[in-house]
Amino acid sequence: MTLILSLIKTYFIFIIFSLIISLFGYIFIYIFQKHSKKKWNLSLLEYGFISYAVGILIYILISYILSWFKFFNFFTAFLPFIIISLIFLLFLFKKKKIREALPRIRNYLTLNYKEIVINIFILTVIFLFQFLTLWPKISKTSALLSRDSYYWTRQILSLNENGIVNYSEHGSLYPWGFILFCGGNLLISNDFITTYYFMKLACFPFLNFYILVMFSISKRIFKKNVLIFFCLISILSQIFFMYRTLMFLSSSITVLLILISLIILLTETPNYFLCFIIPATFLFNPVYAFYFILALSIFYIIKLINLNRNRILIYKEIIAISSLSIILVIPYVISAFFFYGKDLISLIDSFCRFFEIKNFHRSNSLIETPPNFQSKLFLLNLFNIELYEIQFLLYIGFIFLLPIWSFFLKIETQDDRRKDFIIFLKVGFILTIFILLTPFFFSTIRFFKTFYIRILEAFIPFLILLSGFFFEQVLSKAEKLWGNTKLRFKKVKKWAEKNKFNKNILNLPSLSIILMLVFSLFAYNYSRIHTVTHYYYDDSLVKCCFYINENIEENADIAVYDLNEPSIHSSAIYYLLYRYDLIYYRFNENVTLNEFWAFLQANTIENLIINLSYYTQDFIDDLSSNSSFNLLLGGLTNGEFSLYQIL
């Protein structure tokens, strides 16, 4: 019940913050449009998504400045956005913009109600698939999915409590964007429990948001609803993407911004609006920003090579995007100089040394092959294929084969925007293949060996949309072939029109659609089964951390069991106890209570987190009978952590 209530609260927080940021961002779009010579002709959703991207960057930049002066709080980083947005709404109302828009919206709803109902149905089905897929994995424990999530939670709690990012702990190489973003969401309710469950459950509203953006893009590209459905369900078929999404890390917001950039390229929105996307991706996750900038650079090189293009306009566009992007990361550069004592050159040098970016050289060994990958891909027994193996082949086919096929398809269009969009998709796909293959041939330690797989999360829509073009061609050719077949063979035509079932279902186009949906559902099922969640901490330990934060005064001395061992990997969960003085301990199982008591007294321990199953029965009996140990939470159940007060 607690998880369900927290999920509802997380949705409320995420939606309210997103609406405020989007409305604030639209103010800038409204000003740009006033001075634009060309009408942008965007849908309401597209306006909202681009406004969100603009608003999120402006919010992050303002939050950077507020954090410098320890002024980051509800009254400086949240309330002003609400007030300015409300004033802008009143301005639009006074200008009769809203009243003029309402009849147009009403007419659109009346004329297109069937299409709207179908779209709502598609989104509802996808959202249900999403919930059914993720909820069992998320709700099986109260722990966060990754160790990194505990670090981010600690930083967000510290920011909202002190009004400043803990820059001395966070370091200069990772911008503060994600901390400021999550902190802003939680300013409306920034208590410990709300913050914790927001970090655990925000993957749900985020993925809804991501699917809505993908819906808007696929709806503009494809005419058939079945292709839109395919693109949306394909998001859930990506194992690495889903695994990263469940963790809700800084990359989650970055991939959303990269997806919104596709709307800018596809619509009449000026391309210089990418200057809002590039800095925002960098301030959230520099690695994904590097991939995005690399793709854009290749894209613009191709545009310049094209002889039919106006190169002067392209150069102006490149200069505008580059210069504005550089200007908009100045707050980060200033913060690096002010807080870390680094100028721009030393900051760039720090990046290079951190990622160990050296001259490329051939690697002597291949990267580690995923478990069972080679055996299932190359040694598959075709005479004894199991369901799991079919799903694996379909999944691999979706990731690689369909986009490769689509890459060579000739997609005819007269719209320059659509041409640019398709070029950018192909650039993203080629870059994805290149980055995935790079570790096989080159060794750039800590970058390609560590981050090469991240390209699958950043550019997953490129693969999906290219696969959509493949199926669009398949359906088009199936319809033509079926039409020609009925014209040439009268018996086939007579059989096809015998009844509604034959006419609507038993025909080549319908069978192609069924095959496509079965293909995507098998890939989805494979992803659902193999999206593995690694929860490193027991529920009882999470409850101990909750109890301490809610009931024990700050700066208390707490002894915590050192979890830095192979079975646990790290003590990241103790990031939640950032307001307390932690003393780590670890004794062997034969320790006596007297020895343990001597340790507690020597360190003036006030509270103790312990798992009694690690110790002998004599130790447990002695501790249970000792009146100096006051049990606050837990018990003697094997495998569970308990919290004691030392009297």
N, C-alpha and C positions, 0 to 999 in steps of 0.2 A: 504493500500500500504506500509506503514511504517513497519507493521508486516511482510509482505512478504519479503521485502528487508532485514530486520533484520534476518529473518529465513535463507536466503541465506548466509548472512555474518556469522551467527552462524555455519552453516554447514561447511563453508570454514575454519573458525578458528578451529573447532573441528577436522576436517579431517587432516589439516596441522599439528597440534600439535600431533595427534595420529600417523601419519606417521613418524614424526621426532623421537618421543619417541620409536616407534616400531623398527625403524632402529638402534637407539642407543642401544636398548636392544638386538638386534640380534648380535651385536658385541660380547657380552658376550656368547651368545649361540654358535656362531661360534668358540670361543675359547674353550668352553666346548666340542664341537663336535670333535675338533681336538685331544683331549685327551680321547675321548670316544672309547671303544672297540666295541660297538654295534651301528649299523646304526639306526637312529631314525625313518626314513621312514614316515615323516610328509608331509602333503599337504602344498601348499603355504599359504593357509589361516591359518592353524594350526601353522605354523612357525610365522606368523604375530601376532596371538593372544598371544602366549606364549612370544614372543619378547615384546609385549606391556606390559604384566604383569611384566616382568623383568625390562623393561625400566621405567615404572611408579614408581617402588620402588626406583630405583637408582636416578631418578629425584627428588623424594620427599626427599630422604636423603641428596642429594646435596643442595636442596633448604632450608632444615633445617639449614644447616651450613651457607648458604648465608644470611638467615634471622637473624642469630645471630649477624652478623656484619653489618646489614642494607645494604647489597649488592645485594638484590634481585631486579633485573631489566632485561631489554631486553638483555643487553650486557653480563650479567653473567649467567642468568638462561634460556636463549633461544638461543642466537647466538652461544655459544660454542657447544650446541647439534647439531645445523645445520652444523657447520664446521666439527666436528668430524664425523658426519654421511656422509657428502660429501666425506671426506678423505677416509672413509671406502669403499664407493662406488667406488672411483677411484682405491683403492687397489684391490677390487674384479674384476674390469675391467682389471687391469693390469695382474692379475693372470688368466685371461680368464674365470673366473667363470661365469660371466654374459653372455659372448659370447657362452660358452658351454651350458648354461641353455636355451638360446633362441630357439635352434632347438628342444630341448626336449619339451618345452612348445608348440611350433608350431605343433609338431607331436601329442601331447596330445589333442590339440584343434581340429585337423583334425580328429582324430580317435573317439573322444567323443563329437562331436558337437551336436548330438541330445540330449544327457544327459545334456550338458551345457545349451542348449536352454530351456529345461524343468526346470532346476534349476533356471535359470534367470526368467522364467515365474512365478515359485512358489514364489520367493523372491519379484518380482514386485507386485503380487497380495497381499502378506502379507503387504508390505510397503504401498500400497494403502489403505488397511483395516486400518492400523495404522493411516495414515493421516486423513482418513475420520472419524475415531473414535475420535481422539484427537483434531483436528484443531477447530471444532466448540466450544469445551470446553475451549480451550486456547485463541482463538481469540475474544471471546465475551466481553472481557475487557482487558485493558492494565495493570491491577494490577497483582501482583504475586499471586500464588495460596495459599501459606501458610505464616504464620507470620515468621517462621524460615528462609524462603528464603530472607526476608529483612535483617535479621541478617547476613547471609552469604554474601549477596551483600555488606553490609557495611564493613565487614572484608576484603573482596577481594579488594574493592576500596582503603581501607586504606593501605593494603599490597603493591599494585602496585604504590601507591602514595609515600609511605614513605620507601619502601624497607625492611620492617620488619612487622611481625605479631603483632597485638595489644595484646600481651600476658597478660597484666594486666587486660584487659576486658574479654579476651577469657577464661582464667583460665587454670589450669594444667591438669584437668581430661579429657579433650577432645583434642586429638592430632590435629595438624595443617594440616593434610594431605589434606583435602578437600579444605581448603583455598589456599594452595600452588598449588594444582592441577588446580583449576579454575583460579587462578592468572597467572599460566604459560600459559594456553590457551589464556588469554587475553593480554599478554605482547605485542603481535603483534599489538593490537589496544585496548588500555585500557581506553578510554574515558568513561564518565558516561553512555551515552546512550547504547553503545556497551555492556558494562558490565551488565547493567540492562536487556537488551533483551537477552543476552546470558543466564542469570539465568532463564529467562522465557521460552526460546525456546530450550535450550540444551537437553530437554527430547526427541526431535525428533531424532537428530543424535545418542544420546545414545541408544535409543530403536532400531534403525537400527543396531547399533553395537552389541547389545545384541542378536538380532534375527540372525545376521550373525554367531555369536559364537554358538548359539543353532542349526543353520542349519548345521554347520560343525560337531557338535557332533551327531545329529540325522542321518546325511548322512553316518557317519561311522558305526552307529549301525544298521540302518534299510535299507533294500534293496529296499523296495517299496516307490516310490515317494509320494504316498498318506499318508503314515505314517509320512514322513518328513513334508508334508503340515499340517497334524494334529498337530504335535509338535509345529510348528511355530504359527499357529492360536490360539493354546491353551494358548500361552503367553498372548494374548490379552483378554483371557477369565477370567483373574484373577483380581478381583475387587481391592483387597488390593494392589497388585503389581502395577496395573495401576495407582491407586490413588497416591501411593508413587512416581512412575516414573514421573507423571505429575509435581510434586513439585521439582524434581531434587535436592535431598539432598545428604548428604554424603553417605547414604546407597545405592544410585544408583550405584556408582562406586564400592562399596563393593560387591554387588550381582553380578556385572559383573566379578570381580576377582574370586569369588567363582565358577562361571560358567566356567571360564577358567581353574580352577583347575581340573575340570572333564576331560578336554582334556589331562592334564598331566597324570591322572590316567588311561585313556583309551588307550593312545598311548605308544610308546617306550621311551618317554621322561623320564629321571631318576626321580624317585619320590622325590629326595632331592630338586628338583626345587620348591617343595611346600614351601621351605624356603623363596621364593620370594613372595608367595601369603599370607602367615600368617602375616608377619610384615606389608605388605601393607594394608590388611584388618583392622588390628589393628590401623594403623595410620590414616585410614579414619573413622572407626566406631568401637569402642571397643566392643559394644554389639554384633554385627554381627560376629566379630572375635571370641568372646566367643563361640557362637553357632558353628562356623566352627571348632575351635580347639576341642570342645567337640565331634563333629562328627568324626573328624580324630582320636581322642584318642580311641573311641569305635571301630572304624575300625581297628586300629592296634592291639587292644586287641584281636579282633576276629582272625586276622591273626596269632597272637602268639599262640592262642588256637588250631588252625588248625594243626594237627599232620603231615600233608604232607608238611609243609613249612620249609624252612631253617631258623631257628630262629636266628642264628648268623647274617645273612644278614639283617633280619628284625630289630634286635637290632641296627646294624650299621646305618640302614636307619633312625630309630627313633632318634638316637643320632645326626646324621648329620642334620636332619631337625630342631631338637630342638635347638641345639647349634648355628647353623647359624641364625635361627630366632631370638634368643636372642641377638646375636651380631648386627643384623641389626636394632634393635630398640634402640640401645645405643644412637643415636642422640636425640631421644625423652627423654630418661632418663637424659641425660646431660642437655637438655633444661629445664627439670623440676627442676633439681638441681640448674642450673645457674640462671634461671629467677624467679623461685618460691621458692627457698631455701628448696627444699624437697629432701631427699635421697630416695632410692628405697623402703625401708620399710615404710616410711611415705607416699609415693605415693600410694603404695598398700593399706595402711590403709585408705587413702582418698577415693579410689575407693570403698572399702567395706562400709565405712560410707555413701558415697553418694548414693549407691544403697541399703543401709540398709540390707546387706546380713548377716542374723543372722541364728541361728539354725532353721531348718524347723519345723513348727508346723501346725496342722490342722487349716483350716480356718472355721469360723462359718457360713460364708455366701458364696454363689456362686457368681461368677463374673456376671456382668450385662449381661443379654441376649440381643443379637441384636434385634432391633424392628421387630416384626412379625415373628421372627425365629421359636419359638415354635409352634405358631398357624399354620404356613405354613408347618412345618415339621411333626407335630404329629396330627393336627386336620384337615388335608386336606380332603375336601369332594370329595371322589373319583367319585361320580356320577355327579359332576358339576365342572370339572376341567377346569380352564381357561388357556389361552396361557401363561400368566405370571407365573402361578403355575407350568406348565410343565417345563418352562425354569428354575425355581427355583430348581425343583427336579433334572433336568439334571446337573445343576451347582453343587449342593451338591454331586451328584453321581460322578461327575468328581473329586471334591476335595478329597473325602474320599473313596467312594466305589470301584472305579476302581483301585487306588493304593493298597488298601487292598487286592483285588482279585489278583493283579499282584504280591504282596508280597509272596503269597503262590504258585505262578506258578513255575514250574521247568523249568528254562531257560537253555537249554543245550548248552555248549560251551567248547572247548578244550583249548581256549586261556586264560592263567593266567591273562593277563591284563583285558580282558573282564569280567572274574570272579570277580576280585577285584573291577571293576567298578560297577558291579551289586550289590555286597556286600555293597559298599559305598552308592549306591542309597537307598538300603533298610535300612541302618543305618540312613541316612538322613530322610527317611520317618517316621521311628519309633520315632526318636528324635522329629520330627515335631508334631506327635500325642501326645507324652509325654509332650512337652512344652505347647501345647494348652490345655491339661487337667490339668496341674499343678495348675492353679489358683482355680480350683474347690476343691482342697484338701489341698493345702498348701498356706501359706501367707508369701511371702518374699517381703515386701512392697518396692515399687519403682523399683523393677526389674521384677518379674514375673507378677505383676499386671499392670505394665506399658509397659513392652517390650515383653510379651509373644506372642502377635499377630505378632510381627516382624518376627517370624520364617517363616511365610507364604511368606514373601518377599524374605528372604535369601535362602530358600530351595525349591522355586517353581519349578525349573527344575527337582528336584527329583520326584515330583508328576507327572509332565508331561511325563517324560521319562518312568516311571513305567506304566502309563496308555498306552503309546505307545506299551510296551511289551504285555499288555493285548490284544490290538487290533491286534497285530501281530499274536498272538495265535488264535484269533477269525478268522482272514482271512485265516490262514493256515488250520484250521479245516474245514472252510467253503469250501475251494478248494478241500480237500480230500473227504468231504461228497458229494459235487456236482459230483466229478469224480466217486465215488462209485454208486451214484444214477443213473448216465447215463449208467454205465455198467450193472446194475441190471434191469433197466426198459428201454426197447428199444423205447417205445413211448415217454418217457421223452427226450431221446437222439435225436430222430427224430424231436421233437418239438424244442429242444434247438438249433439244427443246421439248422432249417428251413430258417432263414435269418440272416443277420449280427446283426440286432437289438436284436433278441432273444439270439444270441450267445454271444454278448458282454455286453448286459445290463440286460436282464431278466434271470439272473442266480444267484445262491446263493452267490458267491464271490462278484459280482458287487453290489448286494443288501446290502451285509454287509458293503461294502465301502460307499455306499450312506447313510446307517444308521449311520455310524461313522461320516461322514461329517455333516449330519443333526444334530447329537448330539453336535458336536463341534460348529456349527454355532448358535444353540440355546443357548449354554453356552456363546458364544461370545456376542450374542445379549443381554442376561441378564446382562452381565458385562458392555456393552456399555450404557445400560439404567441406571444402578445403580451405575456407577462410578460417585460419586457426587463431584462437585468442590465447594469449599467454598472460595469465594473471599470476603475478609473482608472490602475492601476499594473501594471507589467510583473513577471512572475515573478522575473526576475533581480534586481530592486530589493528584492523581499520577501526573497529569499535573502541579499542583502547585510545587511539589517537583522537577520535571524536569526543570521548569522555574528557580527556585531558584539556582539549581546547574549549570545552563548554563549562568545565567545573573547577579547573585548577588555575590558580593565579599565575600571572606571567613571571618569568625568570626563576621558576622553581627548578630545583635540581632533580633530574629524572634519569634513572639508570635504564638503559635500553639494550636489549640483546643485539650484538653486532651480527648483522645478516650477510656480511660480505663473505659468502661461502659459495661453492659451485652450485648448490641446489637452489639458491636464492638469487645469486648474482650481485645484489647490492642492497644497501640500506636506504634506498631512495624514499621509501614511505615516511621516513623520519623527517623529510623536508616539511611535512605538515606541522611538525612541532618546532617551527622556527622561532617561536617566542620564548622557548625554554632552554635551559642549560642542560645539554644532554651529555651523559657520561656512558660511553660504550663499554660493554663488558662481554667476556666469553670465558667460561670455565669448562673444564672437562666434566664428564658425567659423574666422576667420583668425588667431586668437591663436597666438603662437609658444610653444614649450615654455619658452623663457627667461622670457617674461612670466608664464606660468603658474607657473613655479618661484619666481619672485620673490614672487608672491602666497602660495604655500605657506610660504615661509620667513618672510615678514613676519608670518604668523598662527600660526607654530609648529605647523603641521598634522602630526598623527601618522598619520592614515589618510584615505583619499580614496575617495569614491564617484563614479564617472565613467562616462558613456556615450560611448565613443570615436566612435560613429557621428555625433555632433554636430560633429566636427572634421575637418580636412583629413587627407589621407593622410600628408603630411609630418609633421604633429603626431603622428600615430599611430606612425610609424616612429621618430621621435626619442624618444618615451616608451618604446617597446618596447626600445630599445637602451640606455636610461639605467638604470644599476645602482641608482640611488637609489629606483626604484619597484619594490617587491616585490609581485608579484601574489598576492593571498590567495584571491580568488574571481572566477570569470568568465573572460573572455578577450577576444579581438578580434572576436568575432562581432557583426555589425552589429545595432543595435537593442537590445543587451543592456547592462545595467549591470555594472560590475566594481568590485571593492574592492581597493585598493592600500594597502600599508604604506609610509610615507615613511621611508627609512633616513637 
